Amino acid sequence: MPLNSLTFSDLYLGKERSWLSGVPLTSDPIPAPEDCNDELKELRAICMDMAAKTSREEFSVKHGEIPYRASLLKSLYEEVYVLRRLPESVPNIDELGINPRYLDKIMMPRLTGLVMVAGAYGQGKTTTASAIVAARVARFGGVSVCIEDPPEMPLEGQRGEGVIYQRWVDQGGFAQECRQAARWAPSIIFLGEVRDSETATEALRASINGRLVVCTIHSDSVRTAVDRLFALANVSATSSDDVASLMAIGLTAIIHQRLEGVPKRPKIEFLWLDGEDTIGAQNTIRQRKFSQLESEITLQRNKMLMQGRMAGG
């Protein structure tokens, strides 16, 4: 059976043995089928070649029309390439299973500020963030610069009246690249992941200068995403109050997701921070009362549900 006909989320590609995880109705991991051995050897050779050419331990590869994000795991006895299977194309944002009322806000014209897509590893953050960028460029035009390590989704090229450029930048260079990207006057900057102080600070600065910044961040809730952004940006700041004020001004939306069900769909926790009716939530962030955001999320969700019922009937 060809590898591309199998359903799995991750492949642990060893020299002698390989394992699949994320296979429906099985316990992780399961041995890769023996009739895939020739393909697995080809894929391992591609990974070894890419690692040698780039001198990186994390990179993107493609085999049999399937794109993967590869990461090198050096165990005691061998080198294993851990491959996360990626979508073969950027999905349409309407296909992700996100509440249409959330999408209406994310797809508002002339949206600016910082949109964070948060979640744990492997929960589809990059897929959702990429779909947002692609959908907005296709609908509203403009230029998007995507800064990633490594690029994961096939975003580059013309989309509608707009265009997207992807850049492969070492994680430590995200902040400098974000500053450089701002000089190219894009309408959207996409940062693959915010995980250091400089990148957090530059993302916030870019978000208050009339453009949209979309990023991913590791967290287990909306509140902890805000906590993490504040903690990172605060490292190099002269004042915690300044960081909190910058977040209150710059943050537009936080989307926390985790994948559930078969097929997997994102379960969304959503916080909107744009407009006069969100001044309370903005002040909560400005005052660093992040624990109170959970009640604001519930309030917004109930309001949207009520509006949905009224619209339906």
Kinemage of the C-alpha trace (Angstrom):
@kinemage 1
@onewidth
@group {chain A} dominant
@subgroup {mainchain}
@vectorlist {calphas} color= white
{ca met a 1} P 0.000 0.000 0.000
{ca pro a 2} L 1.547 3.388 -0.971
{ca leu a 3} L 2.533 5.650 1.891
{ca asn a 4} L 0.367 8.485 0.597
{ca ser a 5} L -2.729 6.276 0.845
{ca leu a 6} L -2.262 5.741 4.599
{ca thr a 7} L -3.882 7.952 7.229
{ca phe a 8} L -1.471 9.147 9.926
{ca ser a 9} L -0.290 12.369 11.540
{ca asp a 10} L 3.371 11.609 12.336
{ca leu a 11} L 6.061 9.299 11.023
{ca tyr a 12} L 9.083 8.273 13.105
{ca leu a 13} L 11.556 7.424 10.385
{ca gly a 14} L 14.424 5.308 11.715
{ca lys a 15} L 17.268 3.604 9.891
{ca glu a 16} L 15.903 0.093 10.385
{ca arg a 17} L 12.384 0.577 11.721
{ca ser a 18} L 9.723 3.235 11.315
{ca trp a 19} L 6.552 3.957 13.230
{ca leu a 20} L 3.282 5.749 12.500
{ca ser a 21} L 1.232 7.725 15.004
{ca gly a 22} L -2.142 9.353 14.683
{ca val a 23} L -3.597 6.374 12.829
{ca pro a 24} L -7.371 6.241 13.461
{ca leu a 25} L -8.649 3.504 15.767
{ca thr a 26} L -5.166 2.419 16.875
{ca ser a 27} L -2.886 3.018 19.827
{ca asp a 28} L 0.223 5.099 19.113
{ca pro a 29} L 2.541 4.161 17.581
{ca ile a 30} L 2.125 1.292 15.146
{ca pro a 31} L 4.874 -0.202 12.939
{ca ala a 32} L 4.955 1.176 9.416
{ca pro a 33} L 3.767 -1.451 6.901
{ca glu a 34} L 6.592 -3.515 5.436
{ca asp a 35} L 5.356 -2.929 1.888
{ca cys a 36} L 6.231 0.759 2.396
{ca asn a 37} L 9.910 0.002 3.101
{ca asp a 38} L 11.178 1.189 -0.286
{ca glu a 39} L 9.296 4.484 0.045
{ca leu a 40} L 10.521 4.934 3.610
{ca lys a 41} L 14.129 4.451 2.479
{ca glu a 42} L 13.602 7.058 -0.258
{ca leu a 43} L 12.065 9.467 2.229
{ca arg a 44} L 14.900 8.965 4.713
{ca ala a 45} L 17.429 9.641 1.945
{ca ile a 46} L 15.581 12.873 1.100
{ca cys a 47} L 15.700 13.923 4.763
{ca met a 48} L 19.404 13.130 5.086
{ca asp a 49} L 20.155 15.079 1.915
{ca met a 50} L 18.148 18.091 3.083
{ca ala a 51} L 19.799 18.014 6.516
{ca ala a 52} L 23.229 17.962 4.876
{ca lys a 53} L 22.403 20.755 2.426
{ca thr a 54} L 20.831 23.100 4.968
{ca ser a 55} L 22.771 22.169 8.141
{ca arg a 56} L 19.415 22.359 9.920
{ca glu a 57} L 17.745 19.925 12.266
{ca glu a 58} L 14.265 21.085 11.264
{ca phe a 59} L 13.112 21.572 7.686
{ca ser a 60} L 10.371 20.833 5.157
{ca val a 61} L 10.419 17.967 2.642
{ca lys a 62} L 8.020 16.479 0.114
{ca his a 63} L 7.586 12.891 -1.029
{ca gly a 64} L 4.837 11.398 -3.153
{ca glu a 65} L 3.093 14.791 -3.218
{ca ile a 66} L 2.859 14.746 0.575
{ca pro a 67} L 4.566 17.658 2.384
{ca tyr a 68} L 6.169 17.019 5.765
{ca arg a 69} L 7.777 19.078 8.493
{ca ala a 70} L 10.846 17.107 9.512
{ca ser a 71} L 12.743 17.308 12.785
{ca leu a 72} L 15.874 15.340 13.655
{ca leu a 73} L 15.745 13.268 16.845
{ca lys a 74} L 19.175 12.015 17.932
{ca ser a 75} L 18.616 9.041 20.210
{ca leu a 76} L 21.279 6.986 21.974
{ca tyr a 77} L 21.635 4.577 19.060
{ca glu a 78} L 20.380 6.257 15.897
{ca glu a 79} L 19.141 9.362 14.171
{ca val a 80} L 15.387 9.403 13.701
{ca tyr a 81} L 13.552 11.855 11.472
{ca val a 82} L 10.201 12.794 12.991
{ca leu a 83} L 7.894 13.844 10.169
{ca arg a 84} L 4.651 15.702 10.773
{ca arg a 85} L 2.324 15.190 7.811
{ca leu a 86} L 1.051 18.507 6.470
{ca pro a 87} L -1.965 19.309 4.289
{ca glu a 88} L -1.130 19.173 0.597
{ca ser a 89} L -2.706 22.603 0.112
{ca val a 90} L -3.860 25.469 2.289
{ca pro a 91} L -7.453 24.624 3.191
{ca asn a 92} L -10.251 27.037 2.536
{ca ile a 93} L -10.950 28.846 5.785
{ca asp a 94} L -14.621 27.846 5.546
{ca glu a 95} L -13.608 24.165 5.615
{ca leu a 96} L -11.947 24.257 9.035
{ca gly a 97} L -15.135 23.919 11.052
{ca ile a 98} L -14.731 27.271 12.829
{ca asn a 99} L -17.901 29.037 13.994
{ca pro a 100} L -19.030 31.339 11.151
{ca arg a 101} L -19.485 34.231 13.597
{ca tyr a 102} L -15.827 33.998 14.557
{ca leu a 103} L -14.881 33.900 10.885
{ca asp a 104} L -16.995 36.986 10.176
{ca lys a 105} L -14.834 38.922 12.598
{ca ile a 106} L -11.520 37.507 11.358
{ca met a 107} L -12.529 38.333 7.780
{ca met a 108} L -13.614 41.910 8.432
{ca pro a 109} L -12.280 44.430 5.866
{ca arg a 110} L -9.350 46.669 6.863
{ca leu a 111} L -8.532 44.548 9.920
{ca thr a 112} L -5.303 45.489 11.678
{ca gly a 113} L -3.550 44.501 14.897
{ca leu a 114} L -2.277 41.171 16.199
{ca val a 115} L -4.205 37.935 15.681
{ca met a 116} L -2.734 35.050 17.699
{ca val a 117} L -3.585 31.434 16.932
{ca ala a 118} L -2.764 29.484 20.093
{ca gly a 119} L -2.702 25.851 21.090
{ca ala a 120} L -0.566 22.889 22.003
{ca tyr a 121} L 1.826 21.129 19.623
{ca gly a 122} L 0.108 19.328 16.782
{ca gln a 123} L -3.273 21.038 17.167
{ca gly a 124} L -3.376 22.684 13.751
{ca lys a 125} L -2.291 26.213 14.701
{ca thr a 126} L -0.213 26.741 11.567
{ca thr a 127} L -2.976 25.376 9.336
{ca thr a 128} L -5.523 27.801 10.791
{ca ala a 129} L -3.144 30.774 10.722
{ca ser a 130} L -2.153 30.004 7.125
{ca ala a 131} L -5.793 29.698 6.088
{ca ile a 132} L -6.507 33.122 7.599
{ca val a 133} L -3.625 34.733 5.726
{ca ala a 134} L -4.515 33.053 2.423
{ca ala a 135} L -8.211 33.907 2.719
{ca arg a 136} L -7.613 37.567 3.530
{ca val a 137} L -5.092 38.055 0.713
{ca ala a 138} L -7.411 36.331 -1.758
{ca arg a 139} L -10.423 38.414 -0.712
{ca phe a 140} L -8.874 41.819 -0.026
{ca gly a 141} L -5.644 41.767 -2.038
{ca gly a 142} L -2.418 43.254 -0.725
{ca val a 143} L 0.926 41.680 0.051
{ca ser a 144} L 1.732 39.223 2.828
{ca val a 145} L 5.235 38.340 4.028
{ca cys a 146} L 5.440 35.034 5.911
{ca ile a 147} L 8.399 34.457 8.247
{ca glu a 148} L 8.744 30.794 9.199
{ca asp a 149} L 11.206 28.167 10.414
{ca pro a 150} L 10.640 26.129 8.345
{ca pro a 151} L 7.841 27.124 5.925
{ca glu a 152} L 5.119 24.522 6.335
{ca met a 153} L 2.138 25.379 4.141
{ca pro a 154} L 2.318 26.148 0.400
{ca leu a 155} L 1.360 29.806 0.714
{ca glu a 156} L 3.671 31.562 -1.735
{ca gly a 157} L 2.279 33.034 -4.935
{ca gln a 158} L -0.660 35.002 -6.217
{ca arg a 159} L -3.981 34.609 -4.445
{ca gly a 160} L -6.874 36.589 -5.852
{ca glu a 161} L -5.677 40.155 -6.327
{ca gly a 162} L -2.907 39.752 -3.762
{ca val a 163} L 0.396 37.951 -3.390
{ca ile a 164} L 2.167 36.042 -0.617
{ca tyr a 165} L 5.919 35.679 -0.123
{ca gln a 166} L 7.405 33.091 2.249
{ca arg a 167} L 10.812 33.421 3.886
{ca trp a 168} L 12.731 30.673 5.696
{ca val a 169} L 14.379 32.323 8.658
{ca asp a 170} L 16.187 30.783 11.631
{ca gln a 171} L 14.057 31.168 14.748
{ca gly a 172} L 16.604 33.472 16.363
{ca gly a 173} L 16.262 35.867 13.433
{ca phe a 174} L 12.491 36.336 13.574
{ca ala a 175} L 12.652 39.738 15.285
{ca gln a 176} L 15.112 41.210 12.792
{ca glu a 177} L 13.149 39.746 9.886
{ca cys a 178} L 9.933 41.240 11.280
{ca arg a 179} L 11.593 44.664 11.399
{ca gln a 180} L 12.829 44.167 7.845
{ca ala a 181} L 9.416 43.013 6.639
{ca ala a 182} L 7.814 46.170 8.004
{ca arg a 183} L 9.989 48.185 5.596
{ca trp a 184} L 8.470 46.286 2.659
{ca ala a 185} L 5.029 47.681 3.619
{ca pro a 186} L 3.042 44.428 3.532
{ca ser a 187} L -0.595 44.452 4.539
{ca ile a 188} L -0.079 41.196 6.499
{ca ile a 189} L 2.959 39.836 8.328
{ca phe a 190} L 2.755 36.176 9.311
{ca leu a 191} L 5.153 34.997 12.025
{ca gly a 192} L 5.366 31.212 12.147
{ca glu a 193} L 5.748 31.166 15.923
{ca val a 194} L 6.352 33.625 18.736
{ca arg a 195} L 8.671 31.988 21.251
{ca asp a 196} L 11.272 34.577 22.263
{ca ser a 197} L 11.281 38.046 23.774
{ca glu a 198} L 12.424 39.993 20.724
{ca thr a 199} L 9.875 38.394 18.413
{ca ala a 200} L 7.039 39.066 20.875
{ca thr a 201} L 8.060 42.710 21.136
{ca glu a 202} L 8.398 43.205 17.381
{ca ala a 203} L 5.054 41.495 16.723
{ca leu a 204} L 3.361 43.924 19.095
{ca arg a 205} L 5.135 46.930 17.619
{ca ala a 206} L 4.185 45.927 14.084
{ca ser a 207} L 0.579 45.386 15.149
{ca ile a 208} L 0.028 49.036 16.134
{ca asn a 209} L 1.405 50.433 12.875
{ca gly a 210} L -1.609 49.931 10.647
{ca arg a 211} L -1.038 46.386 9.435
{ca leu a 212} L -2.292 42.953 10.363
{ca val a 213} L 0.110 40.581 12.115
{ca val a 214} L -0.844 36.901 12.360
{ca cys a 215} L 1.201 34.553 14.532
{ca thr a 216} L 1.054 31.241 16.362
{ca ile a 217} L 1.963 30.714 20.008
{ca his a 218} L 2.060 27.661 22.273
{ca ser a 219} L -0.490 27.710 25.102
{ca asp a 220} L -3.305 25.662 26.597
{ca ser a 221} L -5.930 28.448 26.653
{ca val a 222} L -6.581 32.030 25.575
{ca arg a 223} L -5.608 33.258 29.009
{ca thr a 224} L -2.273 31.437 29.021
{ca ala a 225} L -1.593 32.739 25.491
{ca val a 226} L -1.929 36.278 26.864
{ca asp a 227} L 0.208 35.330 29.879
{ca arg a 228} L 2.900 33.926 27.597
{ca leu a 229} L 2.937 36.916 25.254
{ca phe a 230} L 3.222 39.268 28.222
{ca ala a 231} L 5.983 37.209 29.852
{ca leu a 232} L 7.995 37.085 26.633
{ca ala a 233} L 7.611 40.771 25.760
{ca asn a 234} L 8.268 41.800 29.350
{ca val a 235} L 11.750 40.259 29.374
{ca ser a 236} L 13.287 43.077 27.361
{ca ala a 237} L 10.885 45.858 28.361
{ca thr a 238} L 11.636 48.783 30.633
{ca ser a 239} L 8.124 48.789 32.075
{ca ser a 240} L 5.537 46.055 32.575
{ca asp a 241} L 2.804 48.701 32.313
{ca asp a 242} L 4.109 49.675 28.875
{ca val a 243} L 3.941 46.061 27.697
{ca ala a 244} L 0.397 45.632 29.015
{ca ser a 245} L -0.696 48.887 27.340
{ca leu a 246} L 0.889 47.803 24.063
{ca met a 247} L -0.954 44.484 24.258
{ca ala a 248} L -4.264 46.203 25.028
{ca ile a 249} L -3.826 48.404 21.952
{ca gly a 250} L -2.266 45.859 19.604
{ca leu a 251} L -4.182 42.626 20.232
{ca thr a 252} L -7.151 42.130 17.915
{ca ala a 253} L -8.062 38.467 18.428
{ca ile a 254} L -6.854 35.328 20.148
{ca ile a 255} L -7.960 31.970 18.787
{ca his a 256} L -7.132 28.974 20.950
{ca gln a 257} L -7.814 25.607 19.375
{ca arg a 258} L -7.517 21.918 20.025
{ca leu a 259} L -8.449 19.160 17.615
{ca glu a 260} L -11.230 16.752 18.555
{ca gly a 261} L -13.279 13.988 16.969
{ca val a 262} L -12.942 11.856 13.836
{ca pro a 263} L -12.282 13.501 11.491
{ca lys a 264} L -10.559 16.009 13.725
{ca arg a 265} L -12.108 19.452 13.934
{ca pro a 266} L -10.892 22.460 15.918
{ca lys a 267} L -12.661 23.266 19.160
{ca ile a 268} L -12.255 27.024 19.476
{ca glu a 269} L -11.935 29.384 22.416
{ca phe a 270} L -12.141 32.922 21.037
{ca leu a 271} L -11.441 36.389 22.400
{ca trp a 272} L -12.142 39.476 20.298
{ca leu a 273} L -10.443 42.750 21.245
{ca asp a 274} L -11.328 45.182 18.459
{ca gly a 275} L -13.983 47.872 18.760
{ca glu a 276} L -15.719 49.960 21.406
{ca asp a 277} L -17.684 47.025 22.798
{ca thr a 278} L -14.421 45.321 23.849
{ca ile a 279} L -13.039 48.220 25.894
{ca gly a 280} L -13.676 46.225 29.076
{ca ala a 281} L -11.506 43.355 27.858
{ca gln a 282} L -8.824 45.787 26.706
{ca asn a 283} L -8.757 47.419 30.131
{ca thr a 284} L -8.501 43.999 31.758
{ca ile a 285} L -5.322 43.385 29.755
{ca arg a 286} L -4.018 46.897 30.408
{ca gln a 287} L -4.442 46.305 34.149
{ca arg a 288} L -2.805 42.851 33.840
{ca lys a 289} L -5.845 41.096 35.295
{ca phe a 290} L -5.467 38.227 32.873
{ca ser a 291} L -7.405 35.760 35.035
{ca gln a 292} L -10.550 37.811 34.395
{ca leu a 293} L -10.375 37.190 30.661
{ca glu a 294} L -12.160 33.865 31.069
{ca ser a 295} L -15.378 35.635 32.059
{ca glu a 296} L -14.990 37.975 29.069
{ca ile a 297} L -14.619 34.964 26.747
{ca thr a 298} L -17.808 33.452 28.179
{ca leu a 299} L -19.638 36.769 27.846
{ca gln a 300} L -18.622 37.160 24.207
{ca arg a 301} L -19.531 33.553 23.404
{ca asn a 302} L -22.991 33.882 24.956
{ca lys a 303} L -23.566 37.151 23.118
{ca met a 304} L -22.649 35.545 19.793
{ca leu a 305} L -24.915 32.569 20.493
{ca met a 306} L -27.795 34.911 21.279
{ca gln a 307} L -27.186 36.882 18.081
{ca gly a 308} L -27.139 33.599 16.161
{ca arg a 309} L -30.498 32.543 17.614
{ca met a 310} L -32.029 35.936 16.837
{ca ala a 311} L -30.704 35.824 13.272
{ca gly a 312} L -32.071 32.313 12.825
{ca gly a 313} L -35.384 33.086 13.946
